[in-house]
Amino acid sequence: MRKIRRSCAVHETPAPEDAIEMLDALIIRFTELGLLNDREYARMMTASLTRKGLSEKAIYARLKNRGIPKNLVREHLEEEAHSDSQAALRFAQRKRIGPFRKSPLPDDPLSRQKQKNKEFSALARAGFDFETARRVLEQDPSSADMLL
């Protein structure tokens, strides 16, 4: 609708009413063809975001912003057997933090704490609670690979 308003403000044809009618017809046609399907979109996005290592809260927030109902997201999270612990490990692996860190923590206590705070912050921004973040960051590197 925003694009229709912007276009009609610049161009004389089609009239806004005609453009809205064309949009409605297009939505009906795409829905009949199966191209607009919230259930399938929610399934696909939930699987993708789970593979990326996003928390349940982050997945709910992303899909809510796109207009997907919470019950559809919950249904697909249950299908995926989503676990925040597994997702946090995947996230840590992608970001190379915690047990997947390439270089060891600095010897200086202040620098070490600063690095840990950065890693905790990254997990918190991704939507993981403190306890999950703590468990992931304290994970032994040899056992973390086996858990994925």
Chimera marker file (.cmm) of the C-alpha trace (Angstrom):
<marker_set name="trace">
<marker id="1" x="0.000" y="0.000" z="0.000" r="1" g="1" b="0" radius="0.5"/>
<marker id="2" x="2.907" y="2.338" z="0.770" r="1" g="1" b="0" radius="0.5"/>
<marker id="3" x="4.365" y="1.771" z="-2.681" r="1" g="1" b="0" radius="0.5"/>
<marker id="4" x="0.972" y="2.349" z="-4.299" r="1" g="1" b="0" radius="0.5"/>
<marker id="5" x="0.607" y="5.663" z="-2.463" r="1" g="1" b="0" radius="0.5"/>
<marker id="6" x="4.128" y="6.730" z="-3.449" r="1" g="1" b="0" radius="0.5"/>
<marker id="7" x="3.627" y="5.749" z="-7.068" r="1" g="1" b="0" radius="0.5"/>
<marker id="8" x="0.218" y="7.413" z="-7.356" r="1" g="1" b="0" radius="0.5"/>
<marker id="9" x="1.641" y="10.614" z="-5.868" r="1" g="1" b="0" radius="0.5"/>
<marker id="10" x="4.108" y="10.806" z="-8.766" r="1" g="1" b="0" radius="0.5"/>
<marker id="11" x="2.142" y="9.256" z="-11.652" r="1" g="1" b="0" radius="0.5"/>
<marker id="12" x="-1.332" y="10.108" z="-12.853" r="1" g="1" b="0" radius="0.5"/>
<marker id="13" x="-2.304" y="6.585" z="-13.921" r="1" g="1" b="0" radius="0.5"/>
<marker id="14" x="-3.456" y="4.230" z="-12.584" r="1" g="1" b="0" radius="0.5"/>
<marker id="15" x="-5.756" y="5.853" z="-10.077" r="1" g="1" b="0" radius="0.5"/>
<marker id="16" x="-5.140" y="4.755" z="-6.451" r="1" g="1" b="0" radius="0.5"/>
<marker id="17" x="-8.436" y="2.811" z="-6.392" r="1" g="1" b="0" radius="0.5"/>
<marker id="18" x="-7.487" y="0.920" z="-9.559" r="1" g="1" b="0" radius="0.5"/>
<marker id="19" x="-4.021" y="0.120" z="-8.200" r="1" g="1" b="0" radius="0.5"/>
<marker id="20" x="-5.545" y="-1.247" z="-4.981" r="1" g="1" b="0" radius="0.5"/>
<marker id="21" x="-7.937" y="-3.421" z="-7.006" r="1" g="1" b="0" radius="0.5"/>
<marker id="22" x="-4.990" y="-4.776" z="-9.042" r="1" g="1" b="0" radius="0.5"/>
<marker id="23" x="-3.100" y="-5.506" z="-5.827" r="1" g="1" b="0" radius="0.5"/>
<marker id="24" x="-6.077" y="-7.371" z="-4.335" r="1" g="1" b="0" radius="0.5"/>
<marker id="25" x="-6.436" y="-9.441" z="-7.513" r="1" g="1" b="0" radius="0.5"/>
<marker id="26" x="-2.721" y="-10.227" z="-7.449" r="1" g="1" b="0" radius="0.5"/>
<marker id="27" x="-2.872" y="-11.321" z="-3.796" r="1" g="1" b="0" radius="0.5"/>
<marker id="28" x="-5.795" y="-13.646" z="-4.542" r="1" g="1" b="0" radius="0.5"/>
<marker id="29" x="-4.010" y="-15.120" z="-7.560" r="1" g="1" b="0" radius="0.5"/>
<marker id="30" x="-0.721" y="-15.642" z="-5.696" r="1" g="1" b="0" radius="0.5"/>
<marker id="31" x="-2.562" y="-17.264" z="-2.786" r="1" g="1" b="0" radius="0.5"/>
<marker id="32" x="-4.383" y="-19.640" z="-5.151" r="1" g="1" b="0" radius="0.5"/>
<marker id="33" x="-1.062" y="-20.571" z="-6.781" r="1" g="1" b="0" radius="0.5"/>
<marker id="34" x="0.453" y="-21.243" z="-3.368" r="1" g="1" b="0" radius="0.5"/>
<marker id="35" x="3.008" y="-18.448" z="-3.663" r="1" g="1" b="0" radius="0.5"/>
<marker id="36" x="1.660" y="-16.639" z="-0.579" r="1" g="1" b="0" radius="0.5"/>
<marker id="37" x="1.548" y="-19.102" z="2.286" r="1" g="1" b="0" radius="0.5"/>
<marker id="38" x="2.249" y="-17.915" z="5.845" r="1" g="1" b="0" radius="0.5"/>
<marker id="39" x="2.484" y="-21.467" z="7.176" r="1" g="1" b="0" radius="0.5"/>
<marker id="40" x="5.169" y="-22.490" z="4.681" r="1" g="1" b="0" radius="0.5"/>
<marker id="41" x="7.007" y="-19.197" z="5.098" r="1" g="1" b="0" radius="0.5"/>
<marker id="42" x="7.032" y="-19.629" z="8.897" r="1" g="1" b="0" radius="0.5"/>
<marker id="43" x="8.325" y="-23.206" z="8.545" r="1" g="1" b="0" radius="0.5"/>
<marker id="44" x="11.077" y="-22.171" z="6.169" r="1" g="1" b="0" radius="0.5"/>
<marker id="45" x="12.183" y="-19.132" z="8.178" r="1" g="1" b="0" radius="0.5"/>
<marker id="46" x="12.074" y="-20.999" z="11.500" r="1" g="1" b="0" radius="0.5"/>
<marker id="47" x="14.310" y="-23.723" z="10.098" r="1" g="1" b="0" radius="0.5"/>
<marker id="48" x="16.701" y="-21.170" z="8.632" r="1" g="1" b="0" radius="0.5"/>
<marker id="49" x="16.922" y="-19.078" z="11.800" r="1" g="1" b="0" radius="0.5"/>
<marker id="50" x="17.367" y="-22.215" z="13.906" r="1" g="1" b="0" radius="0.5"/>
<marker id="51" x="20.287" y="-23.280" z="11.722" r="1" g="1" b="0" radius="0.5"/>
<marker id="52" x="21.790" y="-19.821" z="12.173" r="1" g="1" b="0" radius="0.5"/>
<marker id="53" x="21.716" y="-20.319" z="15.922" r="1" g="1" b="0" radius="0.5"/>
<marker id="54" x="19.090" y="-17.767" z="16.915" r="1" g="1" b="0" radius="0.5"/>
<marker id="55" x="17.237" y="-18.073" z="20.211" r="1" g="1" b="0" radius="0.5"/>
<marker id="56" x="13.507" y="-18.681" z="20.432" r="1" g="1" b="0" radius="0.5"/>
<marker id="57" x="12.989" y="-15.057" z="21.470" r="1" g="1" b="0" radius="0.5"/>
<marker id="58" x="14.913" y="-13.791" z="18.451" r="1" g="1" b="0" radius="0.5"/>
<marker id="59" x="12.991" y="-16.078" z="16.087" r="1" g="1" b="0" radius="0.5"/>
<marker id="60" x="9.652" y="-14.943" z="17.532" r="1" g="1" b="0" radius="0.5"/>
<marker id="61" x="10.703" y="-11.289" z="17.214" r="1" g="1" b="0" radius="0.5"/>
<marker id="62" x="11.902" y="-11.604" z="13.610" r="1" g="1" b="0" radius="0.5"/>
<marker id="63" x="8.796" y="-13.386" z="12.426" r="1" g="1" b="0" radius="0.5"/>
<marker id="64" x="6.472" y="-11.140" z="14.428" r="1" g="1" b="0" radius="0.5"/>
<marker id="65" x="7.969" y="-8.157" z="12.588" r="1" g="1" b="0" radius="0.5"/>
<marker id="66" x="7.015" y="-9.874" z="9.346" r="1" g="1" b="0" radius="0.5"/>
<marker id="67" x="3.427" y="-10.437" z="10.475" r="1" g="1" b="0" radius="0.5"/>
<marker id="68" x="3.618" y="-14.175" z="11.200" r="1" g="1" b="0" radius="0.5"/>
<marker id="69" x="1.342" y="-15.265" z="14.071" r="1" g="1" b="0" radius="0.5"/>
<marker id="70" x="3.058" y="-16.566" z="17.206" r="1" g="1" b="0" radius="0.5"/>
<marker id="71" x="1.175" y="-19.884" z="17.114" r="1" g="1" b="0" radius="0.5"/>
<marker id="72" x="2.630" y="-20.728" z="13.673" r="1" g="1" b="0" radius="0.5"/>
<marker id="73" x="6.140" y="-19.983" z="14.912" r="1" g="1" b="0" radius="0.5"/>
<marker id="74" x="5.604" y="-22.071" z="18.065" r="1" g="1" b="0" radius="0.5"/>
<marker id="75" x="4.296" y="-24.972" z="15.982" r="1" g="1" b="0" radius="0.5"/>
<marker id="76" x="7.387" y="-24.978" z="13.771" r="1" g="1" b="0" radius="0.5"/>
<marker id="77" x="9.805" y="-24.517" z="16.663" r="1" g="1" b="0" radius="0.5"/>
<marker id="78" x="8.325" y="-27.648" z="18.228" r="1" g="1" b="0" radius="0.5"/>
<marker id="79" x="8.712" y="-29.498" z="14.907" r="1" g="1" b="0" radius="0.5"/>
<marker id="80" x="12.359" y="-28.432" z="14.726" r="1" g="1" b="0" radius="0.5"/>
<marker id="81" x="12.843" y="-29.565" z="18.341" r="1" g="1" b="0" radius="0.5"/>
<marker id="82" x="14.444" y="-26.176" z="18.921" r="1" g="1" b="0" radius="0.5"/>
<marker id="83" x="16.741" y="-26.006" z="21.908" r="1" g="1" b="0" radius="0.5"/>
<marker id="84" x="18.209" y="-22.709" z="23.066" r="1" g="1" b="0" radius="0.5"/>
<marker id="85" x="21.323" y="-24.544" z="24.271" r="1" g="1" b="0" radius="0.5"/>
<marker id="86" x="21.917" y="-26.064" z="20.833" r="1" g="1" b="0" radius="0.5"/>
<marker id="87" x="21.153" y="-22.739" z="19.162" r="1" g="1" b="0" radius="0.5"/>
<marker id="88" x="23.572" y="-20.921" z="21.486" r="1" g="1" b="0" radius="0.5"/>
<marker id="89" x="26.295" y="-23.429" z="20.604" r="1" g="1" b="0" radius="0.5"/>
<marker id="90" x="25.634" y="-22.920" z="16.894" r="1" g="1" b="0" radius="0.5"/>
<marker id="91" x="25.716" y="-19.171" z="17.412" r="1" g="1" b="0" radius="0.5"/>
<marker id="92" x="29.015" y="-19.415" z="19.311" r="1" g="1" b="0" radius="0.5"/>
<marker id="93" x="30.445" y="-21.556" z="16.529" r="1" g="1" b="0" radius="0.5"/>
<marker id="94" x="29.389" y="-19.058" z="13.854" r="1" g="1" b="0" radius="0.5"/>
<marker id="95" x="30.796" y="-16.123" z="15.814" r="1" g="1" b="0" radius="0.5"/>
<marker id="96" x="33.891" y="-18.066" z="16.948" r="1" g="1" b="0" radius="0.5"/>
<marker id="97" x="33.370" y="-17.297" z="20.606" r="1" g="1" b="0" radius="0.5"/>
<marker id="98" x="33.442" y="-19.396" z="23.761" r="1" g="1" b="0" radius="0.5"/>
<marker id="99" x="34.631" y="-22.941" z="23.085" r="1" g="1" b="0" radius="0.5"/>
<marker id="100" x="35.061" y="-22.135" z="19.369" r="1" g="1" b="0" radius="0.5"/>
<marker id="101" x="37.425" y="-19.223" z="20.011" r="1" g="1" b="0" radius="0.5"/>
<marker id="102" x="40.482" y="-19.467" z="17.745" r="1" g="1" b="0" radius="0.5"/>
<marker id="103" x="42.927" y="-17.667" z="20.036" r="1" g="1" b="0" radius="0.5"/>
<marker id="104" x="43.138" y="-18.230" z="23.799" r="1" g="1" b="0" radius="0.5"/>
<marker id="105" x="41.872" y="-15.617" z="26.222" r="1" g="1" b="0" radius="0.5"/>
<marker id="106" x="44.455" y="-12.959" z="27.128" r="1" g="1" b="0" radius="0.5"/>
<marker id="107" x="46.634" y="-13.496" z="30.215" r="1" g="1" b="0" radius="0.5"/>
<marker id="108" x="45.850" y="-10.046" z="31.591" r="1" g="1" b="0" radius="0.5"/>
<marker id="109" x="42.799" y="-10.381" z="33.930" r="1" g="1" b="0" radius="0.5"/>
<marker id="110" x="41.299" y="-7.071" z="32.776" r="1" g="1" b="0" radius="0.5"/>
<marker id="111" x="41.592" y="-7.984" z="29.079" r="1" g="1" b="0" radius="0.5"/>
<marker id="112" x="40.291" y="-11.487" z="29.810" r="1" g="1" b="0" radius="0.5"/>
<marker id="113" x="37.191" y="-10.086" z="31.547" r="1" g="1" b="0" radius="0.5"/>
<marker id="114" x="36.658" y="-7.581" z="28.740" r="1" g="1" b="0" radius="0.5"/>
<marker id="115" x="36.737" y="-10.392" z="26.147" r="1" g="1" b="0" radius="0.5"/>
<marker id="116" x="34.294" y="-12.504" z="28.186" r="1" g="1" b="0" radius="0.5"/>
<marker id="117" x="31.946" y="-9.522" z="28.531" r="1" g="1" b="0" radius="0.5"/>
<marker id="118" x="31.999" y="-9.047" z="24.744" r="1" g="1" b="0" radius="0.5"/>
<marker id="119" x="31.085" y="-12.689" z="24.233" r="1" g="1" b="0" radius="0.5"/>
<marker id="120" x="28.304" y="-12.546" z="26.852" r="1" g="1" b="0" radius="0.5"/>
<marker id="121" x="26.980" y="-9.411" z="25.153" r="1" g="1" b="0" radius="0.5"/>
<marker id="122" x="26.912" y="-11.101" z="21.756" r="1" g="1" b="0" radius="0.5"/>
<marker id="123" x="24.891" y="-13.998" z="23.157" r="1" g="1" b="0" radius="0.5"/>
<marker id="124" x="22.565" y="-11.622" z="25.032" r="1" g="1" b="0" radius="0.5"/>
<marker id="125" x="21.899" y="-9.597" z="21.880" r="1" g="1" b="0" radius="0.5"/>
<marker id="126" x="21.079" y="-12.849" z="20.116" r="1" g="1" b="0" radius="0.5"/>
<marker id="127" x="18.349" y="-13.416" z="22.729" r="1" g="1" b="0" radius="0.5"/>
<marker id="128" x="19.936" y="-16.006" z="25.009" r="1" g="1" b="0" radius="0.5"/>
<marker id="129" x="19.447" y="-15.808" z="28.764" r="1" g="1" b="0" radius="0.5"/>
<marker id="130" x="22.352" y="-15.438" z="31.182" r="1" g="1" b="0" radius="0.5"/>
<marker id="131" x="22.408" y="-19.081" z="32.269" r="1" g="1" b="0" radius="0.5"/>
<marker id="132" x="22.469" y="-20.422" z="28.698" r="1" g="1" b="0" radius="0.5"/>
<marker id="133" x="25.211" y="-17.957" z="27.744" r="1" g="1" b="0" radius="0.5"/>
<marker id="134" x="27.256" y="-18.906" z="30.809" r="1" g="1" b="0" radius="0.5"/>
<marker id="135" x="26.977" y="-22.632" z="30.073" r="1" g="1" b="0" radius="0.5"/>
<marker id="136" x="28.017" y="-22.154" z="26.438" r="1" g="1" b="0" radius="0.5"/>
<marker id="137" x="30.960" y="-19.889" z="27.217" r="1" g="1" b="0" radius="0.5"/>
<marker id="138" x="32.244" y="-22.254" z="29.918" r="1" g="1" b="0" radius="0.5"/>
<marker id="139" x="31.897" y="-25.275" z="27.629" r="1" g="1" b="0" radius="0.5"/>
<marker id="140" x="35.049" y="-27.328" z="27.043" r="1" g="1" b="0" radius="0.5"/>
<marker id="141" x="36.177" y="-26.956" z="23.391" r="1" g="1" b="0" radius="0.5"/>
<marker id="142" x="36.568" y="-30.713" z="22.883" r="1" g="1" b="0" radius="0.5"/>
<marker id="143" x="33.050" y="-31.525" z="24.087" r="1" g="1" b="0" radius="0.5"/>
<marker id="144" x="31.385" y="-28.554" z="22.334" r="1" g="1" b="0" radius="0.5"/>
<marker id="145" x="32.043" y="-30.027" z="18.879" r="1" g="1" b="0" radius="0.5"/>
<marker id="146" x="30.356" y="-33.285" z="19.864" r="1" g="1" b="0" radius="0.5"/>
<marker id="147" x="27.216" y="-31.482" z="21.060" r="1" g="1" b="0" radius="0.5"/>
<marker id="148" x="26.510" y="-29.925" z="17.666" r="1" g="1" b="0" radius="0.5"/>
<link id1="1" id2="2" r="1" g="1" b="0" radius="0.2"/>
<link id1="2" id2="3" r="1" g="1" b="0" radius="0.2"/>
<link id1="3" id2="4" r="1" g="1" b="0" radius="0.2"/>
<link id1="4" id2="5" r="1" g="1" b="0" radius="0.2"/>
<link id1="5" id2="6" r="1" g="1" b="0" radius="0.2"/>
<link id1="6" id2="7" r="1" g="1" b="0" radius="0.2"/>
<link id1="7" id2="8" r="1" g="1" b="0" radius="0.2"/>
<link id1="8" id2="9" r="1" g="1" b="0" radius="0.2"/>
<link id1="9" id2="10" r="1" g="1" b="0" radius="0.2"/>
<link id1="10" id2="11" r="1" g="1" b="0" radius="0.2"/>
<link id1="11" id2="12" r="1" g="1" b="0" radius="0.2"/>
<link id1="12" id2="13" r="1" g="1" b="0" radius="0.2"/>
<link id1="13" id2="14" r="1" g="1" b="0" radius="0.2"/>
<link id1="14" id2="15" r="1" g="1" b="0" radius="0.2"/>
<link id1="15" id2="16" r="1" g="1" b="0" radius="0.2"/>
<link id1="16" id2="17" r="1" g="1" b="0" radius="0.2"/>
<link id1="17" id2="18" r="1" g="1" b="0" radius="0.2"/>
<link id1="18" id2="19" r="1" g="1" b="0" radius="0.2"/>
<link id1="19" id2="20" r="1" g="1" b="0" radius="0.2"/>
<link id1="20" id2="21" r="1" g="1" b="0" radius="0.2"/>
<link id1="21" id2="22" r="1" g="1" b="0" radius="0.2"/>
<link id1="22" id2="23" r="1" g="1" b="0" radius="0.2"/>
<link id1="23" id2="24" r="1" g="1" b="0" radius="0.2"/>
<link id1="24" id2="25" r="1" g="1" b="0" radius="0.2"/>
<link id1="25" id2="26" r="1" g="1" b="0" radius="0.2"/>
<link id1="26" id2="27" r="1" g="1" b="0" radius="0.2"/>
<link id1="27" id2="28" r="1" g="1" b="0" radius="0.2"/>
<link id1="28" id2="29" r="1" g="1" b="0" radius="0.2"/>
<link id1="29" id2="30" r="1" g="1" b="0" radius="0.2"/>
<link id1="30" id2="31" r="1" g="1" b="0" radius="0.2"/>
<link id1="31" id2="32" r="1" g="1" b="0" radius="0.2"/>
<link id1="32" id2="33" r="1" g="1" b="0" radius="0.2"/>
<link id1="33" id2="34" r="1" g="1" b="0" radius="0.2"/>
<link id1="34" id2="35" r="1" g="1" b="0" radius="0.2"/>
<link id1="35" id2="36" r="1" g="1" b="0" radius="0.2"/>
<link id1="36" id2="37" r="1" g="1" b="0" radius="0.2"/>
<link id1="37" id2="38" r="1" g="1" b="0" radius="0.2"/>
<link id1="38" id2="39" r="1" g="1" b="0" radius="0.2"/>
<link id1="39" id2="40" r="1" g="1" b="0" radius="0.2"/>
<link id1="40" id2="41" r="1" g="1" b="0" radius="0.2"/>
<link id1="41" id2="42" r="1" g="1" b="0" radius="0.2"/>
<link id1="42" id2="43" r="1" g="1" b="0" radius="0.2"/>
<link id1="43" id2="44" r="1" g="1" b="0" radius="0.2"/>
<link id1="44" id2="45" r="1" g="1" b="0" radius="0.2"/>
<link id1="45" id2="46" r="1" g="1" b="0" radius="0.2"/>
<link id1="46" id2="47" r="1" g="1" b="0" radius="0.2"/>
<link id1="47" id2="48" r="1" g="1" b="0" radius="0.2"/>
<link id1="48" id2="49" r="1" g="1" b="0" radius="0.2"/>
<link id1="49" id2="50" r="1" g="1" b="0" radius="0.2"/>
<link id1="50" id2="51" r="1" g="1" b="0" radius="0.2"/>
<link id1="51" id2="52" r="1" g="1" b="0" radius="0.2"/>
<link id1="52" id2="53" r="1" g="1" b="0" radius="0.2"/>
<link id1="53" id2="54" r="1" g="1" b="0" radius="0.2"/>
<link id1="54" id2="55" r="1" g="1" b="0" radius="0.2"/>
<link id1="55" id2="56" r="1" g="1" b="0" radius="0.2"/>
<link id1="56" id2="57" r="1" g="1" b="0" radius="0.2"/>
<link id1="57" id2="58" r="1" g="1" b="0" radius="0.2"/>
<link id1="58" id2="59" r="1" g="1" b="0" radius="0.2"/>
<link id1="59" id2="60" r="1" g="1" b="0" radius="0.2"/>
<link id1="60" id2="61" r="1" g="1" b="0" radius="0.2"/>
<link id1="61" id2="62" r="1" g="1" b="0" radius="0.2"/>
<link id1="62" id2="63" r="1" g="1" b="0" radius="0.2"/>
<link id1="63" id2="64" r="1" g="1" b="0" radius="0.2"/>
<link id1="64" id2="65" r="1" g="1" b="0" radius="0.2"/>
<link id1="65" id2="66" r="1" g="1" b="0" radius="0.2"/>
<link id1="66" id2="67" r="1" g="1" b="0" radius="0.2"/>
<link id1="67" id2="68" r="1" g="1" b="0" radius="0.2"/>
<link id1="68" id2="69" r="1" g="1" b="0" radius="0.2"/>
<link id1="69" id2="70" r="1" g="1" b="0" radius="0.2"/>
<link id1="70" id2="71" r="1" g="1" b="0" radius="0.2"/>
<link id1="71" id2="72" r="1" g="1" b="0" radius="0.2"/>
<link id1="72" id2="73" r="1" g="1" b="0" radius="0.2"/>
<link id1="73" id2="74" r="1" g="1" b="0" radius="0.2"/>
<link id1="74" id2="75" r="1" g="1" b="0" radius="0.2"/>
<link id1="75" id2="76" r="1" g="1" b="0" radius="0.2"/>
<link id1="76" id2="77" r="1" g="1" b="0" radius="0.2"/>
<link id1="77" id2="78" r="1" g="1" b="0" radius="0.2"/>
<link id1="78" id2="79" r="1" g="1" b="0" radius="0.2"/>
<link id1="79" id2="80" r="1" g="1" b="0" radius="0.2"/>
<link id1="80" id2="81" r="1" g="1" b="0" radius="0.2"/>
<link id1="81" id2="82" r="1" g="1" b="0" radius="0.2"/>
<link id1="82" id2="83" r="1" g="1" b="0" radius="0.2"/>
<link id1="83" id2="84" r="1" g="1" b="0" radius="0.2"/>
<link id1="84" id2="85" r="1" g="1" b="0" radius="0.2"/>
<link id1="85" id2="86" r="1" g="1" b="0" radius="0.2"/>
<link id1="86" id2="87" r="1" g="1" b="0" radius="0.2"/>
<link id1="87" id2="88" r="1" g="1" b="0" radius="0.2"/>
<link id1="88" id2="89" r="1" g="1" b="0" radius="0.2"/>
<link id1="89" id2="90" r="1" g="1" b="0" radius="0.2"/>
<link id1="90" id2="91" r="1" g="1" b="0" radius="0.2"/>
<link id1="91" id2="92" r="1" g="1" b="0" radius="0.2"/>
<link id1="92" id2="93" r="1" g="1" b="0" radius="0.2"/>
<link id1="93" id2="94" r="1" g="1" b="0" radius="0.2"/>
<link id1="94" id2="95" r="1" g="1" b="0" radius="0.2"/>
<link id1="95" id2="96" r="1" g="1" b="0" radius="0.2"/>
<link id1="96" id2="97" r="1" g="1" b="0" radius="0.2"/>
<link id1="97" id2="98" r="1" g="1" b="0" radius="0.2"/>
<link id1="98" id2="99" r="1" g="1" b="0" radius="0.2"/>
<link id1="99" id2="100" r="1" g="1" b="0" radius="0.2"/>
<link id1="100" id2="101" r="1" g="1" b="0" radius="0.2"/>
<link id1="101" id2="102" r="1" g="1" b="0" radius="0.2"/>
<link id1="102" id2="103" r="1" g="1" b="0" radius="0.2"/>
<link id1="103" id2="104" r="1" g="1" b="0" radius="0.2"/>
<link id1="104" id2="105" r="1" g="1" b="0" radius="0.2"/>
<link id1="105" id2="106" r="1" g="1" b="0" radius="0.2"/>
<link id1="106" id2="107" r="1" g="1" b="0" radius="0.2"/>
<link id1="107" id2="108" r="1" g="1" b="0" radius="0.2"/>
<link id1="108" id2="109" r="1" g="1" b="0" radius="0.2"/>
<link id1="109" id2="110" r="1" g="1" b="0" radius="0.2"/>
<link id1="110" id2="111" r="1" g="1" b="0" radius="0.2"/>
<link id1="111" id2="112" r="1" g="1" b="0" radius="0.2"/>
<link id1="112" id2="113" r="1" g="1" b="0" radius="0.2"/>
<link id1="113" id2="114" r="1" g="1" b="0" radius="0.2"/>
<link id1="114" id2="115" r="1" g="1" b="0" radius="0.2"/>
<link id1="115" id2="116" r="1" g="1" b="0" radius="0.2"/>
<link id1="116" id2="117" r="1" g="1" b="0" radius="0.2"/>
<link id1="117" id2="118" r="1" g="1" b="0" radius="0.2"/>
<link id1="118" id2="119" r="1" g="1" b="0" radius="0.2"/>
<link id1="119" id2="120" r="1" g="1" b="0" radius="0.2"/>
<link id1="120" id2="121" r="1" g="1" b="0" radius="0.2"/>
<link id1="121" id2="122" r="1" g="1" b="0" radius="0.2"/>
<link id1="122" id2="123" r="1" g="1" b="0" radius="0.2"/>
<link id1="123" id2="124" r="1" g="1" b="0" radius="0.2"/>
<link id1="124" id2="125" r="1" g="1" b="0" radius="0.2"/>
<link id1="125" id2="126" r="1" g="1" b="0" radius="0.2"/>
<link id1="126" id2="127" r="1" g="1" b="0" radius="0.2"/>
<link id1="127" id2="128" r="1" g="1" b="0" radius="0.2"/>
<link id1="128" id2="129" r="1" g="1" b="0" radius="0.2"/>
<link id1="129" id2="130" r="1" g="1" b="0" radius="0.2"/>
<link id1="130" id2="131" r="1" g="1" b="0" radius="0.2"/>
<link id1="131" id2="132" r="1" g="1" b="0" radius="0.2"/>
<link id1="132" id2="133" r="1" g="1" b="0" radius="0.2"/>
<link id1="133" id2="134" r="1" g="1" b="0" radius="0.2"/>
<link id1="134" id2="135" r="1" g="1" b="0" radius="0.2"/>
<link id1="135" id2="136" r="1" g="1" b="0" radius="0.2"/>
<link id1="136" id2="137" r="1" g="1" b="0" radius="0.2"/>
<link id1="137" id2="138" r="1" g="1" b="0" radius="0.2"/>
<link id1="138" id2="139" r="1" g="1" b="0" radius="0.2"/>
<link id1="139" id2="140" r="1" g="1" b="0" radius="0.2"/>
<link id1="140" id2="141" r="1" g="1" b="0" radius="0.2"/>
<link id1="141" id2="142" r="1" g="1" b="0" radius="0.2"/>
<link id1="142" id2="143" r="1" g="1" b="0" radius="0.2"/>
<link id1="143" id2="144" r="1" g="1" b="0" radius="0.2"/>
<link id1="144" id2="145" r="1" g="1" b="0" radius="0.2"/>
<link id1="145" id2="146" r="1" g="1" b="0" radius="0.2"/>
<link id1="146" id2="147" r="1" g="1" b="0" radius="0.2"/>
<link id1="147" id2="148" r="1" g="1" b="0" radius="0.2"/>
</marker_set>
